């Protein structure tokens, strides 16, 4: 089977590489010639554990190729996946210009039946727009070429994407024709053999499933952050509360961790887009609007804790160490990260900011330039610091040598945005310690 994946960003490159791993012939397409050139040399433009090795393996086997020219390869394909970006527009809705551009290119060049699959996260109704754009281009050409449009949303977690793709909780596929269903069933046969769930449904339901899933997870995070903030005021411990409610099988244990807010490329964008879709259809998503408000407020909560810990003393000229820049561990992605909000607040207050992240340093340099001080390691970051702020729960941060850190810092103040440190150990080393929900 031959497939093309248009877009070599996070979703496109991981999906294309994993399909190639199952024996499919995959051509990844991108308009960015420099990115394609790097990929052809074996250079991976994103950070994802295990991806570079898998790309090189499948390129060497001849199952994975890269090109900038969709038109030249489209009529060799059985299926074309659209995995281009859908950035949020100014009003919060998903910008579909790249998705529709791909659709028009397909309509301008196909000469045989194919299935066009939207892999990008797109609002309900996008498949219809894709179908209409292809049909319009075919009419301009004066030809009638059969095709189908389907929806196959991704559910990949950054830092664990390969495992998520190869051993999925479920694969959701939206189709409106038996021919498309048969072809996609064949593509996903390796997953069916391994008894993973491939759930076929109508296209609008598939499109909605992606947004509903991410919005539910975001809701759980904001709910627990709200509970954590109340715990602090009434003398409860959010970790004990989490254990208590997580043991209820109706609730479960996952996504009940309090912290300093969610970020990344999915949750913030998808919550906004679903709110906008509802608004456009005459309905107000009141719960999700609250989820969004809680999260935006939570991203600044460590700044509030820092100000309180300083007991009214001005932050101007204070040196603040930050451990963790990426929105989560095992990625260099800083999109919508708490670190960006915190750094902006600290700089506005006149602080000197020293930062360290195991992977995201280059991404931070790209975004912030020389506004902060980039440190060699976690211990270098705390040198002469008045406070240490933990924003990302990388494994290497979990068991630091507190005696060394105390000697390096100007003031022994730790503010833990992910609740990963042992309060007793910190108190034994005479640190002032603050976290979330205690």
N, C-alpha and C positions, 0 to 999 in steps of 0.2 A: 504494500500500500504506500502511496505517495501523498504526503501532506505538506502544506506550506504554513508557516507561522509568520504573520506580519507583525513586526514589532519585536525588538530584541531587548526589551527592558526586563524587569524582574520576572513578570509572569511569562512573557514570550520565550525568553531564553531557558528558563527552568522547564517549562512545558515542552518545548521543542527537544531539548536534550533528553528528557525522561521518555518521551515518545520514541526517540531514536534508540534508547536503551532497551525498549521492548521489541525492537526489530523493524520499526517503521522507517521508511526513507523520508527524511525531514529536510526541508529547505527553509532556513530562517531568513526573513527579509527585513531590511531596515533602510530608510532613506539616508541615514547618517553614514556616509561613506567611510569616515574615520573609524567609527565603531565596528563596521563590517571588516575593515582592514585589520583591526586589532584582533577580532575574533578569528579571522583566517590564520593569524599568526599564533593563535592559542592564548591570547591575552583576554582575560575575562573582565569586563567593565563593571561588574557588580561583585559584592562580597556575599557569598553564600557557601557555607561549609560543604566541601565535597564536589562542588559544581565544576571547578576548573579541571579536575581529574576526569570527570565524566564527559565533559565537552571534548577534551583531547582524545579520549578513548573512542568516542563515536565518530569524530572527524577522521581518525586514522582508519576506522572500519569502513568509511565511505557512506555511513548512514546519515551524517549530519553535514550540511553545507550552508554557506552563507552568501547572500547576494543583495545588491541594492535595487535590482530590477525585477519587480513582481511580474510585469508584463511578459518577460522572456521565459518565465517558468510556469505561469499559471495553468497552461493547457496540458501540463504534465501531471497535474495534481488531481487527486480524488476529493480532497477536502482542503479548504483554506480557512485557517483560524485568524481572526482579527484580534490581536492582543496589543493594540496601540493604546496610548494614554488617553484617559478621560479626566483631565484636570478640572477642578471645581471652577465654575464661572463666578463672576463677581456676586451673583445673587445666590450662590450655593448650589445651583444646578450643575449637572455633569456636562462638560463641553464635549459635544460629539463630532467636532469638525474633523478630527483625525479618523474616527470610525467611518464617517460618511465619505471621506476622501478615499479610503481603502475600497469602499463599496463601489464608488464611481470608477476607480481603476479596474476593478473586476468586471464591471459592466462594459467597459471600453475594450476588453481584451478576451473574454472567454469565448470559446468556440465549441465547447462540449459541456455536458452536465457536470456540475460540481455542487458540493454542499458548502455553504459559507457559514461559518460558526463564529458567533461573538463570544470571545473568551474574556474580553475586558469587562470590568464592572460597569454595566450600563443600565439606565432607568427602564422601567417597564414601557414597552412600546418601541424600543430601539430596533428590534428585529424587523418590525414593520417598516421603519424608516430605511433600514438597510436594503430591504427587499425593493422598496419603491425607487431608491437611488440606482440600484442595479438595473431595474426594469426601464427606468428613464434613459439610461445610457444605451441599452439594447435598442430601444425605439429610435434613438438618434442615429444608430448604425443601420436601422432598417432590417434587423435580424431578429429571429426568435430562437433563443437558446434556453433549454430547460435548466433550472437551478432550484435549490432549496436553501432556506435560511434556518439556522438552528441556534440555540443558546446553550452554552456549556460553561457556566461561571466557575471561577477558580476559588479554592478554599485553602490557599497556601499560607503557612505561617513563616515569616522571614526568620532565618536561622534554622529552620526545620523543614524547608520546602521540599527537598528531594524525598525525604521519608513520607511527607504528606502526600506527594504525588504518587509515589510507588506503592504506598500502603494507605490508601485514603479511608477516612470514615465513611465517605459516600462520594459518588460521582453523580452530579445532577445534570441531566440533559433534557432540554426543551426542544421538541420537534412538532411539526404539523403535517408530516407525510411519512408513510411507511417506508418509502425508498430511503429517505434521510435516516430514519431510525435503523434500518438494516445496515447502512454503511457505518454509522456511529457504533452500533453494536459490534460490528467486526473490528473497528479500531480499538474498542475497549475489551475485546475478548480476553486478553491476558489478565485483566482485572476480574472478569467474571469467572475465569478458571480458578483464581485464588479466592473466590467467594467474597470479594469486596462488593459492596452494594452499588449498583448502577441504577439510578432512579430516573425513569423516563416520565415526563410530564408535558403539559402544554407550555408553549414558549413564554407567555406572560408570567406564569407561575415560576418558571425557572429564573427569569429575570428578577422577580420579587424575592425569591429565596435567598439570593446572595445578600441583598440589602437587609432583609429581615434577620439573617444570621448575624451579621456584623453589628447591627443595631441592638440585638439582644445581648451580645457580649459586652458592648459598650455600656448598656443599661446596667448590667451586673456590676461593672467596675464603678460607675458613678454612684450606684446605690450603696456599695460598700464604702466608698469614700465619704458619702453623706453619713452613714452609720458611724464610721471612724471619727469624724469630726464631732458627732454627738457624744461618742464614748469619752472623748477627752473632757467634755464638760460635765459628765455625770459620774466620772470615776470608774468607768468600765474599761475592759481591755478588748480591743477589736479582734485580736488573735483568738481569744477564748470564745468570743461571739461567733467568729467564723467557724471554729470547730463545732460549736453547738448547732448552728443552722446547716452547716455542710453535711452533717451526719443524717439529715433528713433526705431520704432518697428522692423526694419530689424536687428538692433544690439542688443537691449534689455539691461537690467540693470545688469544682473548677471556676476560675474567674471570680473568686471571692476575696481576693487580696487587696487590701487598702494600699494606697500609695499617693504619689504626687501627680497623678493624671495620666491618661493614655494619649498616645500620639501615633505617628506612622502614616503610611500612605493610604490606609483603608478606613479605619474606624472614623476619624474626623470627617473625611470626605464623604463616606457613605451615609453617615447620620445626616449630614447637611443635605445630601441629594435626596434622601427619602423624605425629609421634611419638606423640601421643595416640590417633590412629586406630589405629595399630599396637598400642598397649598394650591398647586396647579389644577388639582381635581376637586377643589372645594372642600377639603378636609384638613383639620389642624391636628398634627401629631403632638399633643401636649406632653406626653411622657418623654418623647425624644427631645423636645425643646428643653425640658428640664435637665435631661441627661447632658446635653451640650453645655448648658449654663453651669452645672456642677463641675464639669470637667475643666472648663476654662478658668473657673475660680480655683480649682484644686492645683492647677499648674503654678499658681503664685503662693501656695500655702507655705512653702519653705522660706520664702522671703519674709512672710509675716512672722514665722517662728524665729527667724534670724533677728528681725527687729526687736521682737519681744525679749530674746535672750540677751541682746545688747542693752536692755533696760534703759531705753531712751537715748543712749549714746549715738551720735551721728555715725553713719556707715562710711562717710566720706574718708577716703584714704585707707580704709580697711582692706586687708588682703584676704580674699575668699578662695578657698580651694574647692574645685568641683571634680568629683569622680563620676565619670559616665556622661557621655554626650549623645549617644544614639538613643532612639526612643525605647529600645529594648535590647537585651543582650543578643550576641551572635549576629549582629548586622551593623553596617556603617550608616544606616538610614537615619537622618536627623529630621526628616519631614515632620512637622508639627510636634517636635520633641519638647519635653519640659525644659530641657537645657537651654533652648533658644529663648524661651520666656524668662527663665531665671537670669541668664546672662544679661539680657536686655535690662531687666530691673536693677541688677547689681551695677551695671555700667552707668545707668541713669542716676543711681545713688552715689556715684563717685568712687566705687570700689575698684581695686586692682584684682583681676580675676585670673587665677592659675588653673588650667584645665588638663585633665588626662582621661583618655579613653583607649582601650586596647586596639580598637579598629578604626574609630571614626575621626581621628585627628586630621586626616587630609580633607575629609568632608567638611569639618569645622573650619579649616583654613580657607576652603573654597567659599564658604558662606560668610565668615566673619573677618577674614584677613588678619590684620595685626591688632585687633581690638582686645584680644586676650593673650595671655602668656601660655605657650604650649610647652608642656613638661615631658621629661624623659620617661617617667614612670609615676606610680601612685605616691611614692615617698617624696619624689622631687616636687610634686604638686603641693604638698602641705608645708613646704619650707616657709617659715615666718608667717604662716597663715593665722588669721584671727578666728577662722571657723572653717570646718570641712563640711561640705554638702554632698551627700550621696544621692545621685539621681538615677543611675542605671545599675541593676543588680548583677553585674558581671561576676563570674565565679571567683576571679582572682581578688576581688574586693572583700570576700566573705570572712577571711581569717587574717587580717593584717596584724603586724607586730605593733601593738599599741604603745609599748614603751618607746620604740624608735620614733613613732609619730608624735608622741607628747613632747619629746626633746626637740623635734623639728618645728613644732608649732609655737606661735606666739601666745595663743590662748587655747586651752584644751576644750574646745567646743565642737561637738559633732551633731549634725542634724541629718537624720537618716530618712530619706524619702521613700525607701522601699522596705523598711522594717527587717533588715537582714542581720543587724548586729546584736550581740548579746549584751543586754543592759548591765548585767552583773559584772561582766568582764570590764566594761568601760568604767563603771563606778569604782572597781578595784584599782584602776589606773588613774583615778581622780579626774575623769572627764565629765564635763556637763553634757548630758545626752538628751536629745529630743527626737521623737519619731512620730509616726502617724497613728492616731487612734488609741493612745495610752495616756 
